[in-house]
Amino acid sequence: MANYAVNSELLKPYLPNGVELDFYEDKTYVSLVGFMFKQTSLFNIPVPFLGTFEEINLRFYVKRVEADSIKRGVVFINETVPYKLVAWLANKLYKEHYIAIPTKNEIEITSLSKSIKYHWKINREWNHIAVNTSIKNEQMLPGSIEEFIFEHYYGYTKINNQLSQEYKVDHPRWLVNKVIDHSIHCDFKSMYGNDFSFLSDRQPDSVTVAEGSPVTVKWKRTSF
């Protein structure tokens, strides 16, 4: 996850009704994320042929305050996958913002380090996000940027200016790897629109890598 501090005003048009922006040290962030879906299933039934694939997304961080509880979550600007059927189902069933374009990955793990690279092709050009990390798994430090980025367990979708949806995501607290170096080539304008085009010329404020784990996305969605 490549994390960019951005002006909070930039994100307000994308903010679902009923939630508010979540801040880390008085800053709002968007994250360019690359990861693998592996052994995906629906209702505990494995998805044949389409169960393992890359996703690249751009997301930001929000919270929903209910009485004495705070639900921390994410909102996706866009989610990119390689399969048109997956994108169609996600858009149809969940009212998300998926597109389908070619993707690929390069993952090499040795006894000393990890090399992870995700590619996606838009306007006939391959983009990428890549990292080299230490092999050692570490606990996230309380109050760290890693904890802020990863510890959001709800997803929120803007259906329209009045209606929003909430869903729950369950996974254990992830372990992280120290990032040694990174490389990012992203045509933010083509991928995410004029609002985010300036990020093409910016280095991220931080780059974080997590081990991942089994993840459950709750089927039930709450409208509010």
N, C-alpha and C positions, 0 to 999 in steps of 0.2 A: 504494500500500500504506500503510494507516494502522496504525501499530505501537504496541502497548500493552504496557508492562511489567506483568507479573502475578506473583502469588505462585506459585512453582514447584509448591507442593502442589496447586494447582488443576489442573495439567496431568497429574499422575501417573496418574489413572484412565484417561486417554486414551492413555497411552504404550504403544506396542507392546512386547511382550516382546523382549529382546535389544538394545534401543537405550536411550540415555540422553538426558536433556535437554541441549541446547546453550545455553550462556550467553554473553551479550555484556556485558562489564563487570559481571559478577556478577548479571545480571538475565536472566530468561526473558521471552520476548515471544510474543504472538499478533499476527497481522496480518490485518486485513480488506482483502481484495484485490479489485480490479475490473480485468478485462482483456478483450481480444477474442481469440477464436479466429478465425483467418482462413485460408481455403483449406485446411481440414482434410482429411487423407487417411488411409486405413487401408491398410497394406501398399502404399503409393505409389499407391493408387487414390483419386482425389478423391471426397469424400462429396457427392453431389448434394443440393441444396436445404438441407442441414443443415450445410454446411461453414463457415459464418461466423456467429458468435453471441457474446453476452456470457457471461462467467462471473463470479460473485461467490463468494468462498470465505473461510473462516476457517481459518487454519493456524498451526502452531507449529513450533519448530525443534529438531532432535535430531541425534545423531551415533551412529554405530556403530563401535566400535573393534575392528579385526581385526589381530592381531599388531602390526606396526609402522605400519599404515595407519589413517586416520580418515576415515570416510565421513560427510559432513555432508548432512543431508536435512531433509525436512519431513513433517509429519503433518497431514492435513486433518480438521478437526472436521466440516465440511460443505462441499459444493460445489453451487452453484446455477446452473442453466442454464434456458433457456426451452423446451426441447424434451423431452417425455416419453420419446421414443425414445432420445435421447442419455443421459438419466438412467438409463433401464432398462438399456441396454447397459453403461454404466459400472458400475452396481451388480452386474449379473449376471456380467460378465466379470472385473472387477477387485476386487469386494467392497468398493467404495468407498461413500461416504455422500452420494450425489447426491439432490437434489430438483429438480423442474421447476415453476417459477412464472414469471409474466410478467416480462420484462426489456426494457430499451431503453437506448440511449446517445445522448449529444450530444457530438460531438467537433468542435471548431473550431480550425483552425490558421492563424495569420496570420504575417506576417513578423517580428512582435515577440513573440508569446506563443502558448501552447496552452491551450485550455480543454477539459477532459475531464470528463464526468459519466456515471456509470453509475446506472441506476435498477432497482429490483426491487420487486415488489408482493406484499405479504403481509398477510393480514387486511384486505383491501380498502384498504390504504394504501400509497402509493408511498414507498419508502425510497431513499436515494441516498448515494453517495460522489463528491465532486467536487473538482477541483483546477484552479488556474491556475498555469502554469509559464512560465519563460523559454523561449525558442526554442532557446537554445544547448545543444548536447550537451556533456557533460563526462565525463571519466574518473572512476570511483569512487576515492576516496582509500583507500589501504591502511589497514586498521584502523578504517574508518568504519562507522557503523551501516548505511549503504547496502551496503557490501561484505558485512557479516554477513547482512543480509536476503536479498540476491540470490544470493550465492555458496553455494548449497546445491543439489547436483546429484543427489540421490537422493530418492525418495519411499518412505515406509514406511506400511504398512497393518496395522492390528490386526485380525486375523481372529478371534481369541479370546484368552483370557488366556495361552495357551501358544504359539499359532502367529502368526507375523508374515510379511509379504511385503515384498520390496525390489525396486525398479525404478530404472533409470538414466534421467536426463534430460540431454540434450546441447544446449547452446547456447553461443554465444560470450559473452565477458564483456560485459555490457550497459553502454551509456552512460546517464547520468542527466541529468535536468533539475532546475534549482533551482525549488523550490516557492515561489510567491509567496503564495498563500493557499489555504485548503481549506474544505470544508463536508461534514459527515457527519450524516446522519439515519438511524439504524439501530435497529430494534427487536430488540436482541440476544436478549432472552428468547424471542420468538416464533421467531427464526431459529435460535438455537443453544442454547437451554435456560436453566434457572435459573442454572447455574454462571457464565454469562457475562452475565447481565442487568445487572450493575453497570456494564458498559462503556457502556450507553446514556447515562449521565450523565457520562462522562469524556471529556476531550479526549485524543487520542492523544499519546504521547510524541514521535513523529516521523511525518512523512509523506514517503514516497519515491516517485519516479516514474522508471521506466526506459523506454527506447525500445522494448524488445522486439526480436525477431529470429526467423528460422526456429528452430524447436524440434523436437527429435526425442525422443519418449518410447519407450524400448525396450519391445518386446512381451514379451520374456522376463521373468518374475518369479521371484525366488528366494525360496523358503520357508525359514524357519529357526525 
